Amino acid sequence: MDPVLVLVLTLSCLLLLSLWRQSSERGKLPPGPTPLPIIGNILQIDVKDISRSFNYFSKVYGPVFTLYFGSKPTVVVHGYEAVKEALDDLGEEFSGRGSFPIVERTNNGLGVIFSNGTKWKELRRFSLMTLRNFGMGKRSIEDRIQEEASCLVEELRKTNGSLCDPTFILSCAPSNVICSVIFHNRFDYKDENFLNLMEKFNENFKILNSPWMQVCNALPAFIDYLPGSHNKVIKNFTEIKSYILGRVKEHQETLDMDNPRDFIDCFLIKMEQEKHNPHSEFTIESLMATVTDIFVAGSETTSTTLRYGLLLLLKHTEVTAKVQEEIDHVIGRHRSPCMQDRTRMPYTDAMIHEIQRYINLIPNNVPHAATCNVRFRNYVIPKGTDLVTSLTSVLHDEKEFPNPKVFDPGHFLDENGNFKKSDYFMPFSTGKRMCVGEALARMELFLILTTIVQNFNLKSLVDTKDIDTTPVANTFGRVPPSYQLSFLPR
């Protein structure tokens, strides 16, 4: 038979199969736009701003609708009520981790972020317990953050008020805090290994947030055959895991079973305790993936929030002035801020909440998946179906936060100037899959931002009205534009 004819027949069969699968699935799932074969709805979605597309589709199809990223259906949940119902009320049913093909190629379904089932439950339980034992959310970790904030201030003083890009230096502090928990030591800001790790994590975060990555995730079958930046992500993760493996081997040589020094030691001890269990989830491969996950969750997201936060304070000088006034009144300029200060600093607390709300760091959350057939809002979501929850629709809800696209700490203050909590504040997600490091991140953001603003005035050569705070990437995560500023000692 003519090879061309064979190719045409094969492609036609694949096309018909794709159409049949999508047609049969759509009968059970929530409504949504009609997908094209193979590529799904990808041409109907703005891959540079997926949240905007979700907002449009929610007005047409309601708060729960179906989109096809490639040939696979994804249920999208939009708005506070629907998101809360999916992640809190049906937390167990939607506790699976959705597909993220490029990451799956680097971690083989291991770790605490992208694993599933018993593996995920055991590793998450162990990680939370171990992090708490090493002080997460407690006074002992507060001391480490205060120490790191002081080191950061000294590094900023060395700039002598000259213009600088704060990207690298702001990634050092939260990364060092998590390093002290994982590796039992912090790094000097000029350490070559540290510089290399920071560079690779930063580069990966930018690439993972590019529109190209959305295309790769929608068409996973082609990833291995396409050139592009996704190959750099895989290469970077390979080098990161190689470094971590080296540190693990060092720990194995000096391990004291009765005196664990850090997270790696605790994991190695758990491995030893379960060495006769053929089904144990605690392996060297699992250790490397878990450490990588904790490092990313505990450093990259916090450093990006700090960087975005300083850009907002640079632009909104009136907010910065009010924060400094409150700092001078409650703390003064001659002692380090501590977590006990937060209850007496409602404006500063509101400012930090507003930074997280406004920047909307992970706009559509990390994808979830149904662990069983789930009845949700009169629809049946089949087991294994991906679920995307729009955190943008919650954090930028117009009824809860008037003028949500305006940066205003008043969103978290009552009429008397007291701090006002909001159930809509979900930057760490909610439910069973919410961020493992939430307590650590909250503490870091308060102590580090407050310490910087206590010690420095922020100055830009650009007129404040011309400072652009629009993210340069707005897909999986929102990345602030590059900028320069001067740290002028107060």
C-alpha positions as CSV (number, residue, x, y, z in Angstrom):
1,M,0.0,0.0,0.0
2,D,1.1,3.5,-0.8
3,P,3.0,4.9,2.3
4,V,1.2,8.3,1.9
5,L,-2.2,6.5,2.0
6,V,-1.2,4.6,5.1
7,L,-0.2,7.8,6.8
8,V,-3.5,9.5,5.8
9,L,-5.6,6.5,7.0
10,T,-3.6,6.4,10.3
11,L,-4.1,10.1,11.0
12,S,-7.8,9.9,10.0
13,C,-8.3,7.0,12.5
14,L,-6.5,9.0,15.3
15,L,-8.7,12.0,14.5
16,L,-11.9,9.9,14.6
17,L,-10.8,8.3,17.9
18,S,-10.0,11.7,19.4
19,L,-13.5,13.0,18.3
20,W,-15.2,9.9,19.7
21,R,-13.4,10.1,23.1
22,Q,-14.1,13.8,23.5
23,S,-17.8,13.3,22.5
24,S,-18.3,10.5,25.0
25,E,-16.5,12.3,27.8
26,R,-18.5,15.6,27.3
27,G,-21.7,13.8,28.0
28,K,-20.7,13.3,31.7
29,L,-18.7,16.4,32.3
30,P,-19.7,20.1,32.9
31,P,-20.4,22.2,29.8
32,G,-17.7,24.0,27.9
33,P,-16.6,25.2,24.5
34,T,-16.4,22.5,21.8
35,P,-12.8,21.3,21.5
36,L,-10.9,20.6,18.3
37,P,-9.4,17.1,17.8
38,I,-5.9,16.6,19.4
39,I,-5.3,20.2,20.4
40,G,-8.6,20.7,22.3
41,N,-9.4,24.3,23.3
42,I,-5.8,25.5,23.2
43,L,-6.6,28.0,20.4
44,Q,-9.5,29.5,22.4
45,I,-7.4,30.1,25.5
46,D,-5.0,33.1,26.0
47,V,-1.9,31.1,27.1
48,K,-0.3,34.4,28.2
49,D,-3.2,35.1,30.6
50,I,-5.2,31.9,31.3
51,S,-7.1,33.6,34.2
52,R,-8.7,36.1,31.8
53,S,-9.9,33.2,29.6
54,F,-11.3,31.4,32.6
55,N,-13.2,34.5,33.7
56,Y,-14.7,34.8,30.2
57,F,-15.7,31.1,30.1
58,S,-17.2,31.3,33.6
59,K,-19.6,34.0,32.4
60,V,-20.7,31.8,29.5
61,Y,-20.9,28.4,31.2
62,G,-21.1,29.1,34.9
63,P,-18.7,28.5,37.8
64,V,-17.8,24.9,36.8
65,F,-16.9,24.2,33.2
66,T,-14.8,21.8,31.0
67,L,-11.8,22.8,28.8
68,Y,-9.5,20.5,26.8
69,F,-5.8,21.2,27.1
70,G,-4.9,18.9,24.2
71,S,-7.0,15.8,24.1
72,K,-7.5,15.5,27.9
73,P,-10.4,17.2,29.6
74,T,-9.9,19.5,32.6
75,V,-12.7,20.7,34.9
76,V,-12.2,24.4,35.8
77,V,-13.7,25.7,39.1
78,H,-14.3,29.4,39.2
79,G,-15.4,31.6,42.2
80,Y,-15.1,31.4,45.9
81,E,-18.1,29.2,46.6
82,A,-17.2,26.6,44.0
83,V,-13.5,26.6,44.9
84,K,-14.3,26.2,48.6
85,E,-16.7,23.4,47.9
86,A,-14.2,21.5,45.7
87,L,-11.1,21.9,47.9
88,D,-12.6,21.9,51.4
89,D,-16.0,20.1,51.3
90,L,-14.8,17.5,48.7
91,G,-11.1,17.7,49.8
92,E,-10.5,14.0,49.9
93,E,-12.3,13.3,46.6
94,F,-10.2,16.0,44.8
95,S,-6.9,15.3,46.7
96,G,-5.2,13.8,43.7
97,R,-2.5,15.7,41.9
98,G,-3.3,16.7,38.3
99,S,-1.1,16.2,35.4
100,F,2.0,18.4,34.9
101,P,3.9,16.5,32.2
102,I,7.1,18.5,32.2
103,V,7.5,18.1,36.0
104,E,6.6,14.4,35.8
105,R,9.6,13.8,33.6
106,T,11.9,15.2,36.3
107,N,10.5,13.7,39.5
108,N,8.8,10.4,38.3
109,G,5.8,11.1,40.4
110,L,7.8,11.3,43.6
111,G,8.0,14.0,46.3
112,V,5.3,15.9,48.2
113,I,3.9,18.2,45.5
114,F,3.3,16.0,42.5
115,S,2.9,12.5,44.1
116,N,-0.5,10.7,44.6
117,G,-2.2,8.1,46.8
118,T,-0.4,6.5,49.7
119,K,2.9,7.8,48.5
120,W,1.7,11.4,48.8
121,K,-0.1,10.9,52.2
122,E,3.0,9.2,53.8
123,L,5.5,11.7,52.4
124,R,3.3,14.8,53.3
125,R,2.7,13.5,56.8
126,F,6.4,12.8,57.4
127,S,7.4,16.2,55.9
128,L,5.0,18.2,57.9
129,M,6.0,16.4,61.1
130,T,9.7,16.8,60.5
131,L,9.4,20.5,59.5
132,R,7.5,21.2,62.7
133,N,10.1,19.3,64.7
134,F,12.7,21.6,63.3
135,G,10.7,24.6,64.3
136,M,8.4,25.6,61.4
137,G,5.9,28.0,62.9
138,K,7.8,28.0,66.2
139,R,10.2,30.3,68.0
140,S,13.3,28.3,66.9
141,I,12.7,29.0,63.2
142,E,11.8,32.6,64.0
143,D,15.4,33.0,65.4
144,R,16.8,31.6,62.1
145,I,14.7,34.0,60.0
146,Q,15.7,37.0,62.1
147,E,19.4,36.0,61.7
148,E,19.0,35.7,58.0
149,A,17.1,39.0,57.8
150,S,20.0,40.7,59.6
151,C,22.5,39.1,57.1
152,L,20.3,40.4,54.2
153,V,20.4,43.9,55.7
154,E,24.2,43.8,55.8
155,E,24.4,42.7,52.2
156,L,22.0,45.5,51.2
157,R,24.1,48.1,53.1
158,K,27.1,47.0,50.9
159,T,25.3,48.4,47.9
160,N,26.0,51.9,49.3
161,G,22.7,53.2,48.0
162,S,23.6,52.4,44.4
163,L,21.0,51.1,41.9
164,C,20.7,47.3,41.9
165,D,18.5,44.5,40.7
166,P,17.2,42.8,43.9
167,T,16.3,39.5,42.3
168,F,19.3,37.4,43.5
169,I,19.8,39.0,46.9
170,L,16.1,38.6,47.8
171,S,16.2,34.9,46.8
172,C,19.1,34.3,49.2
173,A,17.4,34.9,52.5
174,P,14.4,32.5,52.2
175,S,16.6,29.9,50.5
176,N,19.1,30.0,53.3
177,V,16.3,29.5,55.9
178,I,15.1,26.4,54.1
179,C,18.7,25.3,53.6
180,S,19.3,25.4,57.4
181,V,16.3,23.0,57.8
182,I,17.3,20.7,55.0
183,F,21.1,20.7,55.0
184,H,21.8,22.0,58.6
185,N,23.7,25.0,57.3
186,R,23.2,28.3,55.6
187,F,25.4,29.5,52.7
188,D,27.4,32.6,52.3
189,Y,25.8,34.8,49.6
190,K,28.8,34.4,47.4
191,D,29.1,30.6,47.7
192,E,29.5,29.1,44.2
193,N,27.2,26.1,44.9
194,F,24.6,28.4,46.4
195,L,24.8,30.8,43.4
196,N,24.4,27.9,41.0
197,L,21.4,26.5,42.8
198,M,19.7,29.9,42.9
199,E,20.3,30.5,39.2
200,K,18.8,27.2,38.2
201,F,15.7,27.5,40.4
202,N,15.2,31.0,39.2
203,E,15.6,30.0,35.5
204,N,13.2,27.1,35.9
205,F,10.5,29.2,37.5
206,K,10.7,31.6,34.6
207,I,10.5,28.9,32.0
208,L,7.7,27.0,33.7
209,N,5.7,30.2,33.6
210,S,6.1,30.8,29.9
211,P,3.3,30.3,27.3
212,W,5.5,27.7,25.6
213,M,5.3,25.5,28.7
214,Q,1.5,25.5,28.5
215,V,1.7,24.2,24.9
216,C,4.2,21.5,26.1
217,N,1.8,20.4,28.9
218,A,-1.1,20.3,26.5
219,L,0.7,18.1,24.1
220,P,2.9,15.9,26.3
221,A,3.4,13.2,23.6
222,F,5.6,15.6,21.7
223,I,7.8,16.9,24.5
224,D,10.6,14.4,23.9
225,Y,10.7,15.3,20.2
226,L,10.5,19.1,20.4
227,P,13.4,21.5,20.8
228,G,12.8,24.3,23.3
229,S,13.2,25.7,26.8
230,H,11.5,22.7,28.4
231,N,14.7,20.8,27.8
232,K,16.6,23.4,29.9
233,V,14.1,22.8,32.8
234,I,14.9,19.0,32.7
235,K,18.6,19.7,32.5
236,N,18.5,22.1,35.4
237,F,16.5,19.7,37.6
238,T,19.0,16.9,36.8
239,E,21.9,19.1,38.0
240,I,19.9,20.2,41.1
241,K,19.2,16.5,42.0
242,S,22.9,15.7,41.4
243,Y,23.9,18.3,44.0
244,I,21.3,17.1,46.5
245,L,22.5,13.5,46.0
246,G,26.0,14.6,46.9
247,R,24.7,16.2,50.1
248,V,22.8,13.0,50.9
249,K,25.9,10.9,50.6
250,E,27.7,13.3,52.9
251,H,24.9,12.8,55.4
252,Q,25.0,9.1,55.1
253,E,28.7,9.1,56.1
254,T,28.2,11.1,59.2
255,L,24.7,10.0,60.3
256,D,24.0,9.6,64.0
257,M,20.7,7.7,64.3
258,D,20.1,9.2,67.8
259,N,20.8,12.8,66.9
260,P,19.3,13.9,63.5
261,R,20.6,17.3,62.4
262,D,18.2,18.2,59.7
263,F,15.5,17.0,57.3
264,I,17.9,14.7,55.3
265,D,19.0,12.9,58.5
266,C,15.4,12.3,59.5
267,F,14.6,10.9,56.1
268,L,17.6,8.6,56.2
269,I,16.6,7.4,59.6
270,K,13.1,6.6,58.4
271,M,14.7,4.7,55.4
272,E,16.7,2.6,57.8
273,Q,13.6,1.9,60.0
274,E,11.7,0.7,56.9
275,K,14.6,-1.1,55.1
276,H,12.8,-4.5,55.4
277,N,9.5,-3.1,54.0
278,P,9.5,-3.8,50.2
279,H,6.7,-1.3,49.7
280,S,8.3,1.6,51.6
281,E,7.9,5.0,50.1
282,F,11.2,6.1,51.7
283,T,13.9,5.7,49.2
284,I,16.9,7.7,48.0
285,E,15.0,8.8,44.8
286,S,12.0,9.8,47.0
287,L,14.4,11.7,49.3
288,M,15.9,13.7,46.4
289,A,12.4,14.6,45.0
290,T,11.1,15.6,48.4
291,V,14.0,17.8,49.2
292,T,13.7,19.4,45.8
293,D,10.0,20.1,46.4
294,I,10.6,21.6,49.8
295,F,13.4,23.7,48.5
296,V,11.2,25.1,45.7
297,A,8.1,25.5,47.9
298,G,10.2,27.1,50.7
299,S,12.3,29.5,48.6
300,E,11.3,30.3,45.1
301,T,7.7,31.3,45.8
302,T,8.7,33.4,48.9
303,S,11.5,35.2,47.1
304,T,9.3,36.0,44.2
305,T,6.7,37.4,46.6
306,L,9.4,39.5,48.3
307,R,10.6,40.8,45.0
308,Y,7.1,41.7,43.8
309,G,6.3,43.2,47.2
310,L,9.3,45.6,47.1
311,L,8.2,46.7,43.6
312,L,4.8,47.5,44.9
313,L,6.2,49.4,47.9
314,L,8.5,51.3,45.5
315,K,5.5,52.4,43.5
316,H,3.2,53.1,46.4
317,T,5.3,55.4,48.5
318,E,2.3,56.4,50.7
319,V,1.9,52.8,51.8
320,T,5.6,52.5,52.5
321,A,5.5,55.7,54.6
322,K,2.6,54.4,56.7
323,V,4.4,51.1,57.3
324,Q,7.6,52.9,58.4
325,E,5.6,55.0,60.7
326,E,4.0,52.0,62.3
327,I,7.4,50.2,62.6
328,D,9.0,53.3,64.3
329,H,6.1,53.4,66.7
330,V,5.9,49.7,67.6
331,I,9.5,48.5,67.1
332,G,11.7,51.4,66.8
333,R,14.9,51.2,64.7
334,H,17.3,49.5,67.2
335,R,15.9,46.0,67.6
336,S,14.8,43.3,65.1
337,P,11.1,42.8,64.4
338,C,9.6,39.6,65.9
339,M,6.4,37.8,65.3
340,Q,4.8,39.1,68.5
341,D,4.9,42.6,66.9
342,R,2.5,41.6,64.2
343,T,-0.6,41.8,66.4
344,R,0.3,45.4,67.2
345,M,1.0,46.3,63.6
346,P,-2.4,46.0,61.7
347,Y,-1.4,48.2,58.8
348,T,1.9,46.3,58.1
349,D,0.0,43.0,58.4
350,A,-2.6,44.2,56.0
351,M,0.1,45.4,53.6
352,I,1.7,41.9,53.5
353,H,-1.7,40.3,53.0
354,E,-2.5,42.7,50.2
355,I,0.8,42.0,48.4
356,Q,-0.1,38.3,48.4
357,R,-3.6,39.0,47.3
358,Y,-2.7,41.5,44.6
359,I,0.2,39.6,43.0
360,N,-1.9,36.4,42.9
361,L,1.3,34.3,42.6
362,I,-0.1,31.0,41.5
363,P,-3.3,32.2,39.7
364,N,-4.8,28.8,38.9
365,N,-3.3,26.7,41.7
366,V,-1.4,23.5,41.1
367,P,-3.8,21.1,39.3
368,H,-5.8,18.6,41.4
369,A,-7.4,15.4,40.2
370,A,-10.4,13.3,41.2
371,T,-9.4,10.2,43.2
372,C,-12.8,8.6,42.5
373,N,-15.9,9.3,40.5
374,V,-17.2,12.5,42.2
375,R,-20.7,14.1,42.0
376,F,-20.0,17.8,42.0
377,R,-22.7,20.4,41.4
378,N,-25.0,17.9,39.6
379,Y,-22.1,16.7,37.3
380,V,-20.2,13.5,37.5
381,I,-16.4,14.0,37.4
382,P,-14.8,10.7,36.5
383,K,-11.8,9.4,38.5
384,G,-8.5,10.7,37.2
385,T,-10.0,13.9,35.7
386,D,-7.8,17.0,36.2
387,L,-9.3,19.9,38.3
388,V,-8.1,23.4,38.0
389,T,-9.2,25.9,40.7
390,S,-9.0,29.6,39.8
391,L,-7.5,31.3,42.8
392,T,-7.6,34.6,40.8
393,S,-11.4,34.4,41.0
394,V,-11.2,34.3,44.8
395,L,-8.3,36.7,45.5
396,H,-9.7,39.2,43.0
397,D,-13.4,38.8,43.9
398,E,-15.0,42.3,43.4
399,K,-17.5,41.9,46.2
400,E,-15.0,40.9,48.8
401,F,-12.2,43.2,47.6
402,P,-13.6,46.4,46.0
403,N,-11.4,47.5,43.1
404,P,-9.4,44.2,43.2
405,K,-6.9,45.3,40.6
406,V,-5.9,48.2,42.8
407,F,-3.1,47.7,45.4
408,D,-4.8,48.8,48.7
409,P,-4.0,47.5,52.2
410,G,-7.4,48.8,53.1
411,H,-8.8,45.5,51.7
412,F,-7.7,44.0,55.0
413,L,-8.6,46.8,57.4
414,D,-11.9,47.6,59.1
415,E,-13.3,51.1,59.6
416,N,-11.3,51.4,62.8
417,G,-8.0,50.5,61.2
418,N,-7.9,47.0,62.8
419,F,-6.7,44.0,60.8
420,K,-9.6,42.2,59.1
421,K,-9.4,38.6,58.2
422,S,-11.0,37.3,55.0
423,D,-12.0,33.8,54.0
424,Y,-11.2,34.7,50.5
425,F,-7.5,35.0,51.3
426,M,-6.2,31.8,49.7
427,P,-2.7,32.4,48.3
428,F,-1.6,29.1,49.8
429,S,-4.7,27.3,48.4
430,T,-6.9,25.5,50.9
431,G,-7.9,21.9,51.8
432,K,-5.8,18.8,51.9
433,R,-3.3,19.9,49.3
434,M,-2.6,23.4,50.7
435,C,1.0,24.5,50.8
436,V,3.1,22.5,53.3
437,G,5.2,25.6,54.0
438,E,2.5,28.1,54.7
439,A,3.5,28.8,58.3
440,L,7.1,29.3,57.3
441,A,6.3,31.6,54.4
442,R,4.0,33.8,56.5
443,M,6.7,34.2,59.1
444,E,9.4,35.0,56.5
445,L,7.3,37.6,54.6
446,F,6.5,39.5,57.8
447,L,10.0,39.4,59.3
448,I,12.0,40.0,56.1
449,L,9.9,42.7,54.6
450,T,9.5,44.5,57.9
451,T,13.3,44.4,58.6
452,I,14.0,45.8,55.1
453,V,11.5,48.7,55.4
454,Q,12.7,49.4,59.0
455,N,16.3,49.9,57.8
456,F,16.0,51.4,54.3
457,N,14.1,53.9,52.2
458,L,13.4,52.5,48.8
459,K,14.2,54.8,45.8
460,S,13.8,54.4,42.0
461,L,15.1,56.5,39.2
462,V,11.8,56.0,37.5
463,D,8.9,58.3,38.4
464,T,6.5,56.3,40.6
465,K,3.6,56.8,38.2
466,D,5.8,55.1,35.5
467,I,6.7,52.1,37.5
468,D,5.1,49.1,35.8
469,T,3.9,46.3,38.1
470,T,2.4,44.1,35.3
471,P,3.8,40.6,35.5
472,V,6.0,39.5,32.6
473,A,4.8,35.9,32.9
474,N,1.2,35.1,33.9
475,T,0.6,31.4,33.2
476,F,1.4,28.9,36.0
477,G,2.9,31.6,38.2
478,R,3.1,35.4,38.0
479,V,6.7,36.8,37.6
480,P,7.3,40.5,38.3
481,P,9.1,42.6,35.7
482,S,12.8,43.3,36.2
483,Y,13.5,46.5,38.0
484,Q,16.3,48.4,39.8
485,L,16.1,50.3,43.1
486,S,18.4,51.9,45.7
487,F,18.4,50.9,49.3
488,L,19.1,54.1,51.2
489,P,19.8,53.7,55.0
490,R,17.3,55.4,57.2
